[in-house]
Amino acid sequence: MAAPTGAATLLSKVGMGRYLAKRFGISLLTVFGIVVVVFFIVRVVPGDAASLRAGPYANEERIQYIADQYGLDDPISEQFVDYISGFVRGDLGVSIRTDQPVLGELVDRLPASLELALYSVVLAVLIGVPLGIVAAAKQGTWLDHFARFFAVLGSSMALFWLGLLLIFFFAFGLRWFPGPVDRLAVGTSPPPMVTGFFTIDGVLSGQFAVAWEAVRYLALPVFTLGFVLAAPILKMVRAAMIEALDSDFVRTAKAVGVPRTQMLFVDGTRNALIPVITTIGIVFGFMLGGNIIVEFLFSWPGVGRYAFDAISTRDLESLQGFVIMVGVLYVILNIVIDVGYALADPRIRLGRTSSK
Amino acid sequence: MSTTVPDRSPDFVPEEFAGAEKQSRTRRSLGFVRRKPLLVIGAALLLLFTGLAIIGPFFVGDPLSTDPANTFQPPSAEYWFGTDRFGRDVFARSVYAARLDLTIGIVISVLAMTVGSVIGVIAGYFGGATDEVMMRLTDVVLAFPGFVLALIIVAALEETMVNVILAVSVSFVPYFIRLTRAQVLKERELEYVDGARLAGNSSLRVAFRHVLPNSLGPSVVGATLVTGYAVLTVAGLAFLSVGIQPPTAEWGVMVGEGAKDIITGEWWTSLFPGGMIVLAVMAFHFIGDEFGGDTAS
């Protein structure tokens, strides 16, 4: 029995290697495409690039300074080569507003966004998954209608409106949570940096009061995002569960007399897992760049807020860096998800994705 | 319940019960409400908002006229949604905004669907290198959240309403490319396509006259959902003061302007127009969700 097992491992390793190489090649192409597209959107705009960046009140000297600094008078092909070679060296340019390297500014702000994203997605999963399972099990009943109503409400929700509503009732009205100002109260110094997540760093350093404060400041933005992100998860869980419960093996399980709860929560959920994980991955991917609206509304000092500041001051260099970062992070996340599938499902890594 | 007609075939009414037809029809439509309550809510909302958008502006005052003597009036019989910091009637502005937002949403959706299904049918029907190049380009566009993509396009261009519409449309095109392409891949294997080809039609004609119309189903359902998402995107951009600018009567602009009033207790300037956005988007999503479901978000 040793030989076939060895052969199978070898085959799967070859398959995996080829799959990874192909997947990686496509991703590099996509990243290149992202940089090209963003560069051309930002640089090849009608109008004078330098005066657009300098703002409406700049004098001639300032405009000329910016044109020289960013090489805006060079031919577009030269600018493009400069930008690409900078990108390869990890240089996303220099912010016009702050004169700091864009990449460094983004990296500093990323933990705040990721902390917000992580808890929001966790909340969305905690709402979406159980509701989706129940809706599928009780398909066509009022419970199902309620779950679907909830999903439509979530996907129709304007983040800024829900956020304002929560601020109005829970921060200004009931005063249960702090107002939308920052990650911590003025005067509280952040815990020693380990992960950049104030909740985790607070606990790690034993500053439980700081960690609790971080939780209280997180609550409203997390609820705003979690409510909206729960909708696609709920829809996908419901659809995948209905399909799983309709399949042959569940019918067999039913015939054999497997208890309904076990069927629902063990057999059903296991087979609904892959599409649900994909959806969670996509949802998390959309949160990687932070959320501009929620970070603006709650004055959250993350990359989304950075993007907002860049827009309102017409700092196109920073905005360009932000958009490229979002795209690249999303591509990386997709590789991680796909490799996970390939490990779980041999059909995918052997290139038979469409076999069904 | 006294008439014991089996409920199985709703069209079959035995002669002796012919008189009861009217009653059973109402009962049947009540059954429809019970089976598809979400579709009924959606249709009702859509009717309400369409009516508001078309005839509403004829019945309310000027959305731009200011009244310094009447600033920050709370909701009352005279001002249903109150007045804002300039004394403008929030209800009148919300009604005009309904017309603007719904028009923009529909225009974006139709534009994105047209471009997306043309590209989708070319990629799907001709396959090969054309398909590969188009799908790689689609991957690039899909690597950005739609909101971020629309944002950077509007920020780089002049902030006019036309540019907002174009930018948001671009961000929804890949969704329609994928929907159409997937459908075309199934459709092109069917016999009528071979028939059309054998009858001497050029492949372009087969692709656009025969395959495309038969592959539009999912895109049409998708378009109802995208109309809702487009309204959300445009309003979200306006809330961040990108794109449509004050003093235009637009829901996102109104919420953005009114957001700071919340601190001083004047909740009506932002919460009413924001609620209108959510209700209007729900109308489209209830309907789109019922026919085929939402796989976009």
Interface residues (C-beta under 8 A of the other chain):
Chain A: I26 L29 T30 G33 I34 V37 V38 I41 V42 V45 P46 G47 G140 H145 R148 F149 A151 V152 L153 S155 S156 M157 A158 L159 F160 W161 L164 L165 I167 F168 F172 A231 P232 K235 A239 F286 G289 I292 I293 F296 L297 A307 F308 I311 S312 R314 L316 L319 Q320 V323 V326 G327 Y330 V331
Chain B: R35 P37 L38 I41 R136 L137 D139 V140 V141 A143 F144 P145 F147 V148 L149 L151 I152 I153 A155 A156 L157 E158 G228 L232 A235 G236 F239 L240 S241 V242 G252 V255 G256 A259 I262 I263 G265 W267 S270 L271 G274 G275 I277 V278 V281 M282 F284 H285 F286 D289 G293 D294 S297
